[in-house]
Amino acid sequence: MIAIRPKMLMTMLECGFGHKAPAIAVRDAIEDSFPDMFQVDVVDFAKVSGANGADELIKKSWDFSLAFPPPARIGYLLIELAGERKEYLDVLFREFVVKGMAYIRDYAPDLLFSTHPLCTYIAVKARETLGLSYRLVTYVVDPFDGYSWWAEEGSDYTLVASERSKERLIKHGLSPRKLKVIGFPISKSFMHVDSDPKEMIRHLGLNPANRTILVSAGGQGIGKVFMYVERLAMLKLPINVITVAGKSARTRKRMDRLVKLSSNTRVASLGYVHNMNELVAAADAVVGKAGASTAMESIFLEKPMIITEWSTYNDRYIINFMLDYRIGLYCPTLHSFLRAMREIAEYDKLGVCAENLAGLSMKPGTDDVARFLAGQLGF
């Protein structure tokens, strides 16, 4: 007789990588710690449910917010103004709500794990409307924020990465008994770096004697930071720059032009990479947008961040945390960025930040989240 494995449905929305990466990390941890004990499926919820209009809208809105942050910030403030009243989601995302509930019904999960508030909203509605019975656990992937969409009382538990996030959600009316602080989940393989950082620097054609910054704007490769790098290259400072253009061929082409521009400021231009952990480990600082996954990966590998931009207010909370604990720099203007680069090249500007990071001793919670989910099903 074949035993029926409990089914875990992990729902996310693939707008950027910030909602997808934690779900995949937790899935992999479950499969490692509980081999063959669960059926675990990570799905891009709007897409897999057939809500094509909503899927396109969500992804195009994300790309637009990266290129033009002010409208995204206004949207965030409107969401906060509406507070606990979320009925407008039934109008804005009607197709997604209907098809998402149908998908959950047909999948029939024993547990649903959500890394996006819209996915949580639909999961709560499906349980209440269709009379379904499954455990529902939400992970807030904004490590230091908890805006009103996340405050869903219908979720059995809401997991957060920090006390700051917990306090935000309590202010939005979420019951403290439904909140648990568990470290941010990232891929366990990310923490295993086998390459020698100095050898990596040499392999990239850079100078091991210089400080190295790793510049990235996420998988989309959209950000003003690359313009900053173009100006930096003209200063001919003794500094190494690794640029990761992601999926943007245009950005990669711009960075390629800088490779032979200066013998002092050495540039290694890369596209989409699969060894980001090795690059982070080889760098002295990570430079770019205030994204949750990038920020937490940098913190866990004890690399200061130099944040040049932010899209919406959940990213601003990352900057606030970084500045409060003095674990990085905020350089929103070209002038502040170039000044910081001069200070990094000429003396140990990053030393204090690195010491403070080591003192935080923040660790990933990937295995802890996996065990918590398994515990919800009696394992």
C-alpha positions in Angstrom: 0.0 0.0 0.0 1.4 3.4 -1.0 1.3 6.0 1.7 -0.3 9.3 0.7 2.1 12.2 1.3 0.8 15.5 2.8 0.6 18.2 0.2 2.3 21.6 0.7 1.4 24.3 -1.8 3.8 27.2 -1.8 2.4 30.3 -3.5 4.4 33.3 -4.6 4.3 36.0 -7.4 7.4 36.2 -9.6 7.7 40.0 -9.6 11.4 40.2 -9.1 13.0 37.4 -7.1 12.2 38.5 -3.6 9.0 36.4 -3.2 10.2 33.4 -5.2 13.7 32.9 -3.6 12.4 32.4 0.0 9.8 29.9 -1.1 12.3 27.9 -3.1 14.8 28.0 -0.2 12.1 26.6 2.2 11.0 23.9 -0.3 14.6 22.7 -0.7 15.1 22.7 3.1 11.9 20.6 3.6 13.0 18.1 0.9 16.5 17.9 2.6 15.2 17.5 6.1 12.1 15.4 5.4 13.0 13.4 2.3 10.0 11.9 0.5 7.6 12.8 3.3 5.7 15.7 1.6 4.6 16.7 -1.8 5.9 20.3 -2.1 5.1 22.5 -5.1 6.2 26.2 -5.5 4.0 28.0 -8.0 3.9 31.4 -9.5 0.3 31.7 -8.4 -1.3 34.2 -10.8 0.3 32.5 -13.8 -0.4 28.9 -12.8 -4.0 29.7 -11.9 -4.6 31.1 -15.4 -5.1 34.7 -14.3 -3.1 35.9 -17.2 -4.3 39.5 -17.1 -3.4 39.8 -13.4 -0.1 38.1 -14.0 0.9 40.6 -16.7 -0.3 43.6 -14.7 1.6 42.5 -11.6 4.9 41.9 -13.4 4.7 45.0 -15.6 3.9 47.1 -12.5 7.0 45.7 -10.8 9.2 46.6 -13.7 7.6 50.1 -13.9 8.2 50.7 -10.2 11.9 49.8 -10.6 12.2 52.4 -13.3 9.9 55.0 -11.8 9.7 54.7 -8.0 7.4 57.6 -7.1 4.2 56.0 -8.3 5.0 52.8 -6.4 5.6 54.9 -3.3 2.2 56.6 -3.7 0.6 53.1 -4.1 2.2 52.0 -0.9 0.8 55.0 1.0 -2.6 54.4 -0.4 -2.5 50.7 0.7 -1.5 51.9 4.2 -4.3 54.5 4.2 -6.9 51.8 3.4 -5.5 49.7 6.3 -7.4 46.6 7.2 -10.1 47.2 4.5 -9.1 45.0 1.5 -12.4 44.6 -0.3 -10.9 46.7 -3.2 -8.7 43.7 -4.0 -11.8 41.8 -5.1 -12.3 44.5 -7.7 -8.8 45.1 -8.8 -7.8 41.4 -9.0 -11.2 39.8 -9.6 -9.8 37.3 -12.2 -7.0 36.3 -9.9 -9.2 35.9 -6.9 -11.7 33.7 -8.7 -9.1 31.6 -10.5 -6.8 31.5 -7.6 -9.5 30.1 -5.3 -10.4 27.5 -7.9 -6.8 26.4 -8.2 -6.5 25.9 -4.5 -9.7 23.9 -4.4 -8.5 21.6 -7.2 -5.0 21.2 -5.7 -6.4 20.4 -2.3 -3.4 21.2 -0.1 -2.9 20.1 3.5 -0.9 23.3 4.0 -0.5 26.4 2.0 2.6 28.6 2.5 2.5 32.1 1.1 5.3 34.6 0.4 3.1 37.3 -1.1 0.2 39.1 0.6 -2.1 38.8 -2.4 -1.6 35.0 -2.3 -2.4 35.0 1.4 -5.6 37.1 0.8 -6.8 34.6 -1.8 -6.0 31.6 0.4 -8.0 33.1 3.3 -10.9 33.8 1.0 -10.8 30.3 -0.5 -10.9 28.7 2.9 -13.8 30.9 4.1 -15.8 30.9 0.8 -15.3 27.3 -0.3 -15.2 25.7 3.1 -11.8 24.2 2.6 -9.6 23.0 5.4 -5.8 23.5 5.3 -3.2 25.1 7.4 -2.2 28.6 6.2 1.2 30.1 7.0 2.5 33.4 5.6 6.1 34.5 5.5 6.6 38.3 5.3 9.5 38.7 2.9 10.0 42.4 3.9 12.5 41.8 6.7 12.0 45.0 8.5 8.5 46.1 7.4 5.0 44.9 7.8 2.6 47.0 5.7 -1.2 46.5 5.9 -1.5 43.9 3.1 0.5 41.5 5.2 -1.7 41.9 8.3 -4.1 39.1 7.5 -5.9 37.7 10.6 -7.2 34.8 8.5 -3.7 33.3 8.2 -3.0 30.7 11.0 0.5 32.1 11.4 2.5 35.0 10.0 6.3 34.5 10.2 8.6 37.6 10.2 12.3 38.1 10.1 12.6 40.7 12.8 11.0 42.4 15.8 10.6 45.5 13.7 8.4 43.7 11.3 6.4 42.1 14.1 5.8 45.5 15.7 4.6 47.0 12.4 2.0 44.2 12.0 0.8 44.4 15.6 0.1 48.2 14.9 -1.9 47.1 11.9 -4.1 45.0 14.2 -2.6 41.5 13.7 -2.8 39.4 16.9 0.6 38.8 18.5 -0.2 35.1 19.1 -0.3 34.6 15.3 3.2 36.2 14.8 6.5 34.4 15.1 10.0 35.8 14.5 12.0 33.3 12.5 15.1 34.2 10.5 14.8 35.1 6.8 15.0 32.1 4.6 17.6 32.0 1.8 19.0 29.1 -0.1 21.4 27.0 2.1 23.7 26.6 -0.9 24.2 30.4 -0.9 26.0 30.2 2.4 28.4 27.6 1.2 31.3 29.3 -0.6 34.0 27.0 -1.8 36.0 29.4 -4.0 38.9 31.5 -2.6 37.9 35.2 -2.7 41.4 36.3 -3.8 41.4 33.7 -6.6 38.0 34.9 -7.7 39.3 38.5 -7.9 42.3 37.4 -10.0 40.1 35.3 -12.2 38.0 38.4 -13.0 41.1 40.3 -14.0 41.0 42.6 -11.0 43.7 43.8 -8.6 43.7 41.8 -5.3 45.4 44.7 -3.5 42.4 47.0 -4.1 39.0 47.2 -2.3 36.3 45.5 -4.4 32.6 46.5 -4.7 29.9 44.3 -6.2 27.3 46.3 -8.2 23.9 44.7 -8.9 20.4 45.9 -9.5 18.6 42.5 -9.2 17.7 40.1 -12.0 16.2 42.9 -14.2 19.4 45.0 -14.2 17.5 48.2 -13.9 18.9 51.0 -11.8 20.7 54.4 -11.7 23.7 52.7 -10.0 25.2 51.7 -13.3 25.3 55.4 -14.3 27.2 56.0 -11.1 29.7 53.3 -12.1 30.3 55.0 -15.4 31.2 58.2 -13.6 33.3 56.2 -11.1 35.4 54.7 -13.8 36.4 58.2 -15.0 37.9 59.1 -11.6 40.6 56.3 -11.9 40.5 55.4 -8.3 42.4 52.3 -7.1 39.2 50.2 -6.7 37.8 47.1 -8.2 34.2 47.0 -9.5 32.2 43.8 -10.4 29.0 44.7 -12.2 26.2 42.2 -12.6 23.7 43.3 -15.3 21.3 40.5 -14.8 18.9 40.0 -17.8 19.6 43.5 -19.2 21.7 43.2 -22.4 21.7 47.0 -22.6 23.2 47.4 -19.2 25.8 44.7 -19.9 26.8 46.5 -23.1 27.3 49.8 -21.2 29.4 48.1 -18.5 31.5 46.2 -21.1 32.7 49.6 -22.4 34.3 50.3 -19.0 36.5 47.2 -18.8 39.5 48.8 -20.6 38.8 52.4 -19.7 41.2 52.7 -16.7 44.1 50.6 -15.3 43.3 51.9 -11.8 39.6 51.5 -11.6 39.3 47.9 -12.8 35.8 46.7 -14.0 34.6 43.2 -14.5 31.4 43.2 -16.5 29.1 40.2 -16.0 25.5 39.4 -17.2 23.2 37.0 -15.4 25.2 34.9 -13.0 24.7 31.7 -11.0 27.5 32.2 -8.5 26.3 35.4 -6.8 27.3 34.0 -3.4 30.9 33.7 -4.6 30.9 37.2 -5.9 29.5 38.6 -2.6 32.1 36.7 -0.7 34.9 38.1 -2.9 33.7 41.7 -2.5 34.2 44.2 0.3 30.8 45.7 -0.2 27.6 45.1 -2.2 26.2 48.2 -4.0 22.7 48.7 -5.4 19.0 48.9 -4.7 17.6 48.2 -1.3 16.0 44.8 -2.1 15.1 42.4 0.7 16.9 39.3 -0.7 20.1 41.2 -1.6 20.2 42.9 1.8 19.7 39.7 3.8 22.3 37.8 1.7 24.8 40.6 2.3 24.0 40.6 6.0 24.4 36.9 6.4 27.7 36.9 4.5 28.7 39.9 6.7 29.2 42.3 3.7 28.3 46.0 4.1 25.8 47.4 1.7 26.0 50.7 -0.1 22.4 51.5 -1.1 21.9 53.9 -3.9 18.2 53.7 -4.4 14.9 52.4 -3.2 11.6 51.7 -4.9 8.9 51.8 -2.3 8.6 52.2 1.5 9.2 48.6 2.4 12.7 49.1 0.9 13.1 52.3 3.0 12.7 50.2 6.1 15.8 48.2 5.0 17.8 51.5 4.8 16.6 52.6 8.2 17.8 49.3 9.8 21.1 49.5 8.0 21.7 53.1 9.2 20.5 52.5 12.7 23.0 49.6 13.2 25.7 51.3 11.1 26.2 48.3 8.9 26.3 50.1 5.5 26.1 53.4 3.7 23.3 55.3 2.0 24.4 57.1 -1.2 21.3 58.3 -3.0 23.2 60.9 -5.1 26.1 60.7 -7.5 28.1 63.1 -5.3 27.6 61.0 -2.1 28.4 57.8 -4.0 31.7 59.2 -5.5 32.7 60.6 -2.1 32.1 57.2 -0.5 34.2 55.5 -3.2 37.1 57.9 -2.6 36.9 57.2 1.1 36.8 53.4 0.5 39.8 53.6 -1.9 41.9 55.8 0.4 41.2 54.4 3.9 39.1 51.8 5.7 35.7 53.4 5.3 34.0 50.0 5.5 35.8 48.6 8.5 33.3 49.8 11.1 30.4 48.6 9.1 31.9 45.1 8.8 32.6 45.0 12.5 29.0 46.0 13.3 27.7 43.3 10.9 29.8 40.6 12.6 28.4 41.8 16.0 24.8 41.4 14.8 25.3 37.6 14.2 22.2 37.4 12.1 21.7 33.9 10.6 19.3 32.5 8.0 16.1 30.8 9.3 15.6 28.4 6.3 15.7 25.2 8.3 13.6 26.8 11.1 10.8 27.7 8.7 10.9 24.2 7.2 10.6 22.6 10.6 7.8 25.0 11.6 5.8 24.0 8.4 6.4 20.3 9.0 5.2 20.8 12.6 2.0 22.3 11.4 1.2 18.9 9.8 2.2 16.9 12.9 5.8 16.0 11.9 
